[in-house]
Amino acid sequence: MNYSKANINQTEEVFSVYSAAIKQMEKQEIHQWDEIYPDLPTITEDIKKNQMYLGIIDNKIAVCFVLSEECDEEYKNGNWNYPDSKFCVIHRLCVNPEFQNQGIASKTIDYIEKICKKAGYDSIRLDCFTENPYSQKLYNKAGYNVTGYADWRKGRFQLREKKI
């Protein structure tokens, strides 16, 4: 898998991956995302800010994710283990349904940790929907500890952190 930052010409293709993932999650009774979020303006902004990454296999987007230092106000609810560390936040990690159950998310987490460490970050933070057993398993296995909770429109999310 080759990783690169998304460019504005890929906006529609990236959005279609998120749309397909939403349909797949709905089939699995995981009501984490919908037509309101993540929407096309959010994806477009991620790409314009140069924060959207893509993992490509055979010229197809296998995974999308955003890395930034930005986080929602609800992150103040975290009892962060490394409160003074320089941290990066993973947002909107999404595996294309065509590539699910192939270890793509785990490989991507490893990649994210390497590039964040190389960029001088000490820890990584994220939020994880409490009703998504797949992301729960992924982040547990990768060593991301629950530090608190945030409640948003779609429900409760765990705030997680890992020192890298």
C-alpha positions in Angstrom: 0.0 0.0 0.0 1.3 3.4 -0.9 0.3 6.4 1.2 0.1 10.0 0.1 -1.8 13.2 0.8 -5.0 13.6 -1.1 -5.3 16.3 -3.8 -8.3 18.4 -4.6 -8.9 16.4 -7.8 -9.6 13.3 -5.7 -12.3 14.9 -3.6 -15.3 13.1 -5.2 -13.4 9.8 -5.1 -12.6 10.2 -1.4 -16.1 11.2 -0.6 -17.4 8.1 -2.4 -15.3 5.9 -0.1 -16.8 7.5 2.9 -20.3 7.1 1.4 -19.7 3.4 0.8 -18.4 3.0 4.3 -21.5 4.6 5.7 -23.7 2.3 3.8 -21.7 -0.7 5.0 -21.8 0.5 8.7 -25.6 1.0 8.4 -25.9 -2.7 7.3 -24.0 -3.6 10.4 -26.2 -1.5 12.6 -23.3 0.9 13.3 -24.9 4.4 13.2 -21.6 6.4 13.6 -21.7 8.5 10.4 -24.4 9.7 8.1 -25.3 12.3 5.4 -24.5 15.1 7.8 -21.1 13.9 8.9 -18.6 13.4 7.3 -20.1 15.4 4.4 -18.6 16.7 1.2 -17.6 20.2 2.6 -15.8 18.5 5.5 -13.9 16.2 3.2 -13.1 19.1 0.8 -11.8 21.2 3.8 -9.6 18.3 5.0 -8.0 18.1 1.5 -7.6 21.8 1.1 -5.9 21.9 4.5 -3.5 19.2 3.3 -4.5 16.9 6.2 -6.2 14.1 4.3 -4.1 11.0 3.6 -4.9 8.1 1.3 -3.7 4.5 1.2 -3.7 3.3 -2.3 -3.8 -0.4 -3.5 -4.0 -1.2 -7.3 -4.9 2.5 -8.1 -7.9 2.4 -5.7 -8.3 4.2 -2.4 -8.1 1.5 0.3 -8.1 3.8 3.3 -8.6 7.5 4.1 -7.7 9.4 7.3 -7.0 12.9 8.6 -4.1 13.9 10.8 -4.0 17.3 12.5 -3.4 19.0 15.8 -7.0 20.2 15.8 -9.6 18.6 18.1 -13.1 19.2 19.1 -13.9 21.1 22.3 -15.2 17.8 23.8 -11.6 16.6 24.0 -11.3 18.6 27.2 -13.2 15.7 28.8 -10.2 13.5 28.4 -8.1 12.7 31.4 -5.1 12.5 29.2 -2.1 10.4 30.4 0.3 12.8 28.6 -1.3 16.2 29.0 1.8 18.2 28.2 2.9 16.1 25.2 3.0 17.3 21.6 0.1 15.3 20.1 -1.5 14.6 16.8 -5.1 13.6 16.3 -6.5 10.9 14.0 -9.8 11.9 12.5 -12.1 10.1 10.1 -10.1 6.9 9.6 -12.1 5.0 7.0 -11.4 1.7 5.2 -13.0 1.3 1.8 -15.5 -1.6 2.2 -13.8 -3.3 -0.8 -10.7 -3.6 1.4 -12.1 -4.4 4.8 -11.0 -7.5 6.8 -7.6 -7.4 5.2 -5.6 -5.7 8.1 -5.6 -2.4 6.3 -6.6 -0.4 9.4 -3.9 -2.0 11.5 -1.2 -1.4 8.9 -2.5 2.2 8.6 -2.2 2.8 12.4 1.4 1.5 12.2 2.1 4.0 9.4 0.4 6.9 11.2 2.5 6.2 14.4 5.7 6.2 12.3 5.0 9.4 10.5 3.8 11.1 13.7 6.9 10.1 15.6 9.1 11.3 12.7 7.3 14.6 12.8 8.1 15.1 16.5 4.9 14.1 18.1 5.0 12.3 21.5 1.4 10.9 21.5 -1.6 10.4 19.3 -5.2 11.1 20.3 -8.5 10.0 18.7 -12.1 9.4 19.4 -13.8 6.0 18.9 -17.5 5.3 18.7 -18.6 3.1 21.6 -21.0 1.2 19.3 -18.4 0.3 16.7 -16.9 -3.1 17.7 -14.5 -3.0 14.8 -12.8 0.3 15.7 -12.9 -0.7 19.4 -11.0 -3.9 18.6 -8.5 -2.1 16.4 -7.6 0.6 18.9 -7.5 -1.9 21.8 -5.1 -4.1 19.9 -2.9 -1.1 18.9 -2.6 0.0 22.5 -4.8 3.2 22.6 -6.0 3.7 26.1 -9.4 5.2 27.0 -9.0 8.5 28.8 -12.6 9.8 28.8 -15.7 10.2 26.9 -17.4 12.7 24.5 -21.0 12.8 23.7 -21.9 14.0 20.2 -25.0 13.9 18.0 -24.6 10.2 17.1 -23.9 9.0 20.7 -21.0 8.4 23.0 -17.4 8.2 21.9 -14.3 7.1 23.8 -11.4 9.5 23.9 -8.2 7.5 23.4 -4.5 8.2 23.6 -1.2 6.4 23.0 2.4 7.5 23.6 4.5 6.8 20.6 
